[in-house]
């Protein structure tokens, strides 16, 4: 998957999903101690979620296909004096990182994939999550008015993380994703999924 279309999203000012701060759901989760060990932020964009988690003292790697977004993320890290790592990576080839993570965050990435792309992405996630590790997915939901683009049903989310492939969906809760076009956020699912 080429990163060029995603990279172009950052060329003329902030992308629609780049709100200049971490998502409220991620801040809340972090305050509850939801992140532990080495953390991967898959599809980190300009790094606000990764930076927030790293500011708590956790080792964080943020990956994205958009080089422009990563350059912005690195600049933010330098400006704020936060130690965090950002790298170019294809979400379908995360095994190339050669690392394992106790916690993986997918904030706004899962819903960009079509149904036929999801098995490959989920297998890629499985290659980097330690057994007993936790995956958090915040994605656009089909439940409610003013949905974001590519909304996902709860059933689709559950089907993607099949117990037969080593996943256990702990919870899927309604939440919100802040965007530059939704005053109070768009309907979202916030899923906690364990690697078994």
C-alpha positions in Angstrom: 0.0 0.0 0.0 1.5 3.3 -1.0 1.4 6.2 1.4 1.1 8.9 -1.2 -2.7 9.5 -1.0 -2.5 9.6 2.8 0.6 11.8 2.7 -1.3 14.3 0.4 -3.9 14.7 3.1 -1.3 16.7 5.2 0.1 19.0 2.5 -2.5 21.8 2.6 -3.0 22.3 6.3 -4.4 19.8 8.9 -6.2 16.7 7.7 -9.9 16.3 8.7 -8.9 13.9 11.5 -5.9 15.9 12.7 -7.4 17.9 15.6 -4.2 19.1 17.2 -4.7 17.1 20.4 -5.1 13.5 21.5 -8.6 12.0 21.2 -10.6 12.3 24.4 -11.1 8.5 24.6 -7.3 8.0 24.5 -6.7 10.5 27.2 -9.4 8.9 29.4 -8.0 5.4 28.8 -4.4 6.6 29.6 -5.7 8.2 32.9 -7.2 4.8 33.8 -3.9 3.1 33.3 -5.0 1.4 30.1 -1.6 1.5 28.5 1.2 -0.8 29.7 4.6 -1.9 28.5 5.8 -1.1 25.0 3.1 0.6 23.0 2.5 0.7 19.2 0.3 3.5 17.7 -0.7 2.1 14.3 -1.6 4.9 11.9 -0.4 7.6 14.3 -0.7 10.5 11.9 0.9 13.6 13.4 1.4 11.8 16.7 -0.9 13.4 19.2 -2.0 10.1 20.8 1.5 8.7 20.8 2.9 11.8 22.3 0.3 11.8 25.1 1.0 8.2 25.9 4.8 8.7 25.8 4.5 11.7 28.1 3.4 9.3 30.8 6.8 7.5 30.6 5.9 4.6 28.4 8.0 3.5 25.4 5.9 4.3 22.3 6.4 3.7 18.6 4.1 5.5 16.3 3.9 4.3 12.7 2.2 5.6 9.6 2.6 5.5 5.8 2.4 9.3 5.5 5.9 10.8 5.7 4.6 14.4 6.1 2.6 13.4 9.1 5.6 11.7 10.7 7.8 14.7 10.1 5.2 16.9 11.9 5.0 14.3 14.7 8.8 14.3 15.2 8.9 18.1 15.3 6.2 18.1 18.0 8.2 15.6 20.0 11.3 17.8 19.8 9.4 20.9 20.7 7.7 19.3 23.7 10.8 17.4 24.8 9.0 14.0 24.7 10.9 10.8 24.0 9.0 8.9 21.4 9.8 7.0 18.2 8.1 7.5 14.9 8.7 5.3 11.8 7.3 4.7 8.3 5.4 1.4 8.2 2.7 -0.3 6.1 -0.2 -1.4 8.3 -0.4 -4.6 6.3 3.3 -5.5 7.0 3.8 -4.7 10.7 5.9 -7.9 11.2 8.7 -6.0 9.4 9.1 -3.9 12.5 10.6 -7.1 14.1 9.1 -6.1 17.5 6.4 -7.1 19.9 4.2 -4.8 21.9 2.1 -5.2 25.0 -0.4 -2.5 23.9 -1.4 -1.6 20.4 -3.6 1.4 19.6 -5.6 1.8 16.4 -7.3 5.2 16.5 -9.1 5.8 13.2 -7.2 3.3 11.1 -9.4 0.2 11.1 -12.4 1.9 9.5 -10.3 2.9 6.5 -10.1 -0.7 5.3 -12.7 -2.5 3.2 -14.1 -5.8 4.4 -11.7 -7.8 2.1 -8.7 -5.9 3.5 -9.4 -6.4 7.1 -8.2 -10.0 7.5 -4.8 -9.0 6.2 -4.6 -6.0 8.6 -5.8 -8.1 11.6 -3.1 -10.7 10.7 -0.5 -8.0 10.6 -1.6 -6.7 14.0 -1.4 -10.3 15.4 2.2 -10.4 14.3 3.2 -7.6 16.6 1.0 -8.0 19.7 2.4 -10.1 22.5 0.3 -12.9 23.7 -1.8 -11.5 26.6 -1.4 -8.1 25.1 -4.2 -5.6 24.4 -5.4 -3.9 21.3 -7.6 -0.8 21.5 -9.6 0.2 18.4 -11.4 3.6 18.1 -13.3 3.6 14.8 -16.3 5.3 13.2 -19.6 3.7 14.2 -22.7 3.1 12.1 -24.8 3.7 15.3 -26.3 7.2 15.3 -26.7 10.3 13.1 -23.9 12.2 11.5 -21.6 9.2 11.1 -18.1 9.7 9.8 -16.9 8.2 6.5 -16.6 4.4 6.3 -18.6 3.6 9.5 -18.3 0.1 10.9 -21.0 -2.0 12.6 -20.4 -3.7 15.9 -20.9 -7.0 14.2 -18.2 -6.2 11.6 -15.8 -5.3 14.4 -16.5 -8.5 16.3 -16.2 -10.6 13.1 -12.8 -9.1 12.3 -11.3 -10.2 15.6 -12.3 -13.9 15.6 -11.5 -16.1 18.6 -10.4 -18.8 16.1 -7.5 -16.5 15.2 -6.4 -15.8 18.8 -8.5 -12.8 19.7 -10.9 -12.2 22.5 -13.2 -9.1 22.3 -13.5 -7.9 25.9 -15.7 -4.8 25.3 -17.1 -2.7 22.5 -18.5 0.6 23.9 -20.1 3.6 22.1 -17.8 6.6 22.1 -17.0 9.7 20.0 -14.2 10.5 17.6 -13.3 14.2 17.4 -12.8 15.5 13.8 -12.4 19.0 12.3 -16.0 18.7 11.0 -17.9 17.3 14.0 -18.4 19.8 16.9 -19.0 17.1 19.5 -17.4 14.2 17.6 -18.7 11.5 15.3 -20.3 8.3 16.6 -17.6 5.7 17.3 -16.9 2.3 18.8 -14.2 1.9 21.4 -13.1 -1.7 21.5 -10.8 -3.5 23.9 -9.5 -6.7 22.3 -7.1 -9.2 23.9 -4.6 -11.3 22.2 -4.9 -14.9 23.5 
